[in-house]
């Protein structure tokens, strides 16, 4: 067995990667696709290349993967000019498994004159398939420069959208993946507990987010967002990014904290709670009871075989019938290597619910003097979701 590098943060097992490759190649054969092409440039919502290689794309640098149905992968990423390295595909370097050829080039999205650098190398990998069927995976994330160049170089190839092919496999988690997902949830509970313990008046919202970032990183997280905002009764706020976190927290404030980072292994979940620096109002307590009822109503609909549009419509009818606004956000969705992964619980999603999906449900809304919300992840079982994998009380936390 190949020993993975000690530098890798919780590598996925080779047997798990082989399971994925086999399932995808079987689907490729069924759809007469000869090779897949994908490109990601971040590890927030760039999970395709990570899924195939266990190596995340980061920092806006493109990672391009060519995945043949009958050969090892080619990986192209940022690095020295024209570097080509042949690998043995079994990960003997302690990092790359399933990769036959590594290529690098110093391309940058901010320097438009480098736009052909990655495509030129990609075409070298796709040369054997210039008359074949090429499946494009994650077309929303692939650069125009990449696809435009390849189509001009290989006009006789057949190009098909293959995102659905991969998505249908990627969203169903294996036992190994589910263990890692539960580990992320445990990490986030510990992070939220640290926030509750350390928050106090006089801190900025960003100071509290920094606590969450620090604890998450110490527990193995690589990437994520820490959204929060403090607010006073009568002037409610939801959550915001670092750019909107400069407010100084005051005695009596309410504070919304969302921890949406990945854990060791790269899987995302998210947890959200409200903290009050003092005593919560009766209005807050009453509204949270309804928010929890709304979350449970949605979860009771999320059963294998159910369409997402049906869940969306029934949930919104429930909200309106109970005097709340219909939902227009993405309040419930899948997660994995991406912070937002299919299925999206809304009217335009074509995928149905299936066993072993990782689903987050986070209803939230403004009403009266407050913002009420809750956020937790659930694993879908044979009969629907069980208890939340975030083992933390669903309540307003009063501190100080």
Secondary structure, DSSP 8 states (H G I E B T S, - for coil): -----TTSSS---HHHHHHHHHHHHHHHHHTT--EEEEEE--SSS-HHHHHHHS----TT--EEEEEESSS-EEEEEESSTTEEEE--SS-TTSS-SSEEEEEEE---TT-GGGTTHHHHHHHHHHGGGTTSEEEEE-TTTS-HHHHHHHHHH-TTSEEEE-HHHHHHHHTS--HHHHHHHHHHHHHHHHHHHHHHHH--TT-BHHHHHHHHHHHHHHTT--SEEEEEEEEBTTB----B-GGG---B--TT-EEEEEEEEB-TTS-B--EEEEEEES---HHHHHHHHHHHHHHHHHHHH--TT-BHHHHHHHHHHHHHHTT-----S--EEE-SSSSSEEEE-STT---B--TT-EEEE--EEEETTEEEE-BEEEEEETTEE-S-SS-S--S-EEE-
